[in-house]
């Protein structure tokens, strides 16, 4: 991550934690999008698509529906990813930890749902 990504994440976290009103969160999202547009922030982990990746309709239904796919799951270098994560035990631990955090996020949102 770069400094701007951390800044935007911190700003979003602050607003979401302190202002529970959905309208304020939507307004904060719009402000963040506006600031990133004005600063021409290209993104780091998440950001604008690469230059030259405009949508082109070809008329081929399969190509048009899958043009956003850069790499299919079966084409991914699984062994290289596992090696980068420190081997299979660390990759499995990382996946389980991510699933646990995701589960906790879902449960916390469910608890705030109106009756």
N, C-alpha and C positions, 0 to 999 in steps of 0.2 A: 504494500500500500504506500501511497505517497501522502504528503502532508495534507493536501486538499481532501483526499478521500477520508482521512481520519477526522478532519475538521467537519465535513458534511455528516459523517456518522455520529460524531459527538453532538452536533447541533440537533440532528434528528432524534437521538436518544433523549436529550434534554427536553425537547418539546413534547415528545410522546409521554415521558415520565411525569411531567409537571402540568400538562394541559390535556385532560382526558376528553375534552369535547372533540367530536369528529370533525367539526368545521375548522377548528383551530389546527388540527393535524393536517387537514387538506390544504389549508392556507399555508402552513409551514412547508409542505411538500411543493406547493406552487412557488413559494419564495426560493426554496433551494434549487428548483429547476431553473428559475429566472436568473439566480446568481451564477449558476454553472453555465448558462447560455451566454450571459454578459461577459463572463471571464473566459469564455471559449474553452471550458474545461473538457478535455478529450476523454477523461476517465482513466481508470487504472484497472481495477478488477472488473468494474461495470462501467460502461460508458457508451459513447457514440459508436456506431458501426464504423469500420475502416473506410477511408475514402474510396470511392468507386464501387461501393456495394449497394447502389441504388436498386430498387425493386424493378425488375424487368419481366413483364408478362410475355411468355413465349407462345401460349396457346396449347402447349403440352401440359395436360393436367397434372401428371406425376411430377414433372420438373417444376411447375409453378407451386405445387403444394410442398415440395421438399427443397426448394432453393435456399432456404435459411439454414439447412444442415451443412455444417462444415466437415463433420466426421461422424460416421455412424458408430454406435457402440462396439460392434464387432470389428471395427477397423482401429480401435484405440490400442495403444501400446500398454496393455495391462501389466506386463512384466516390468516395464520401465517405471510405471506409476507406483507399483508395489515397492520396487527398489528405492525410489525417491522417498517413499514414506517410511523406509527403514525395515522393510521385510513384511512378510505376511502377518506376524503377530501385531506389529504396530499398525498396519493397515486395517486389520479387523478391529483393534482397539479404537482407532480413530473413527471408523464407521459406526461402532456402537456408541461412542461418546456423542457423535453428531446426532444420531437417532434419539438419544436420551435428551439432549438439549432441545431438539425439535419437538419431542413429545411434551416436555415441560412448557414450551412456548404455546403449544396447542391447548394444553390444560389450563394455562393461565388466561388465555383468551376466552375459553369456554366458561370459566368462572365469572367473567364480567358480562356475560350475555344476559340481556334482559329476560325476565321470566315471562 
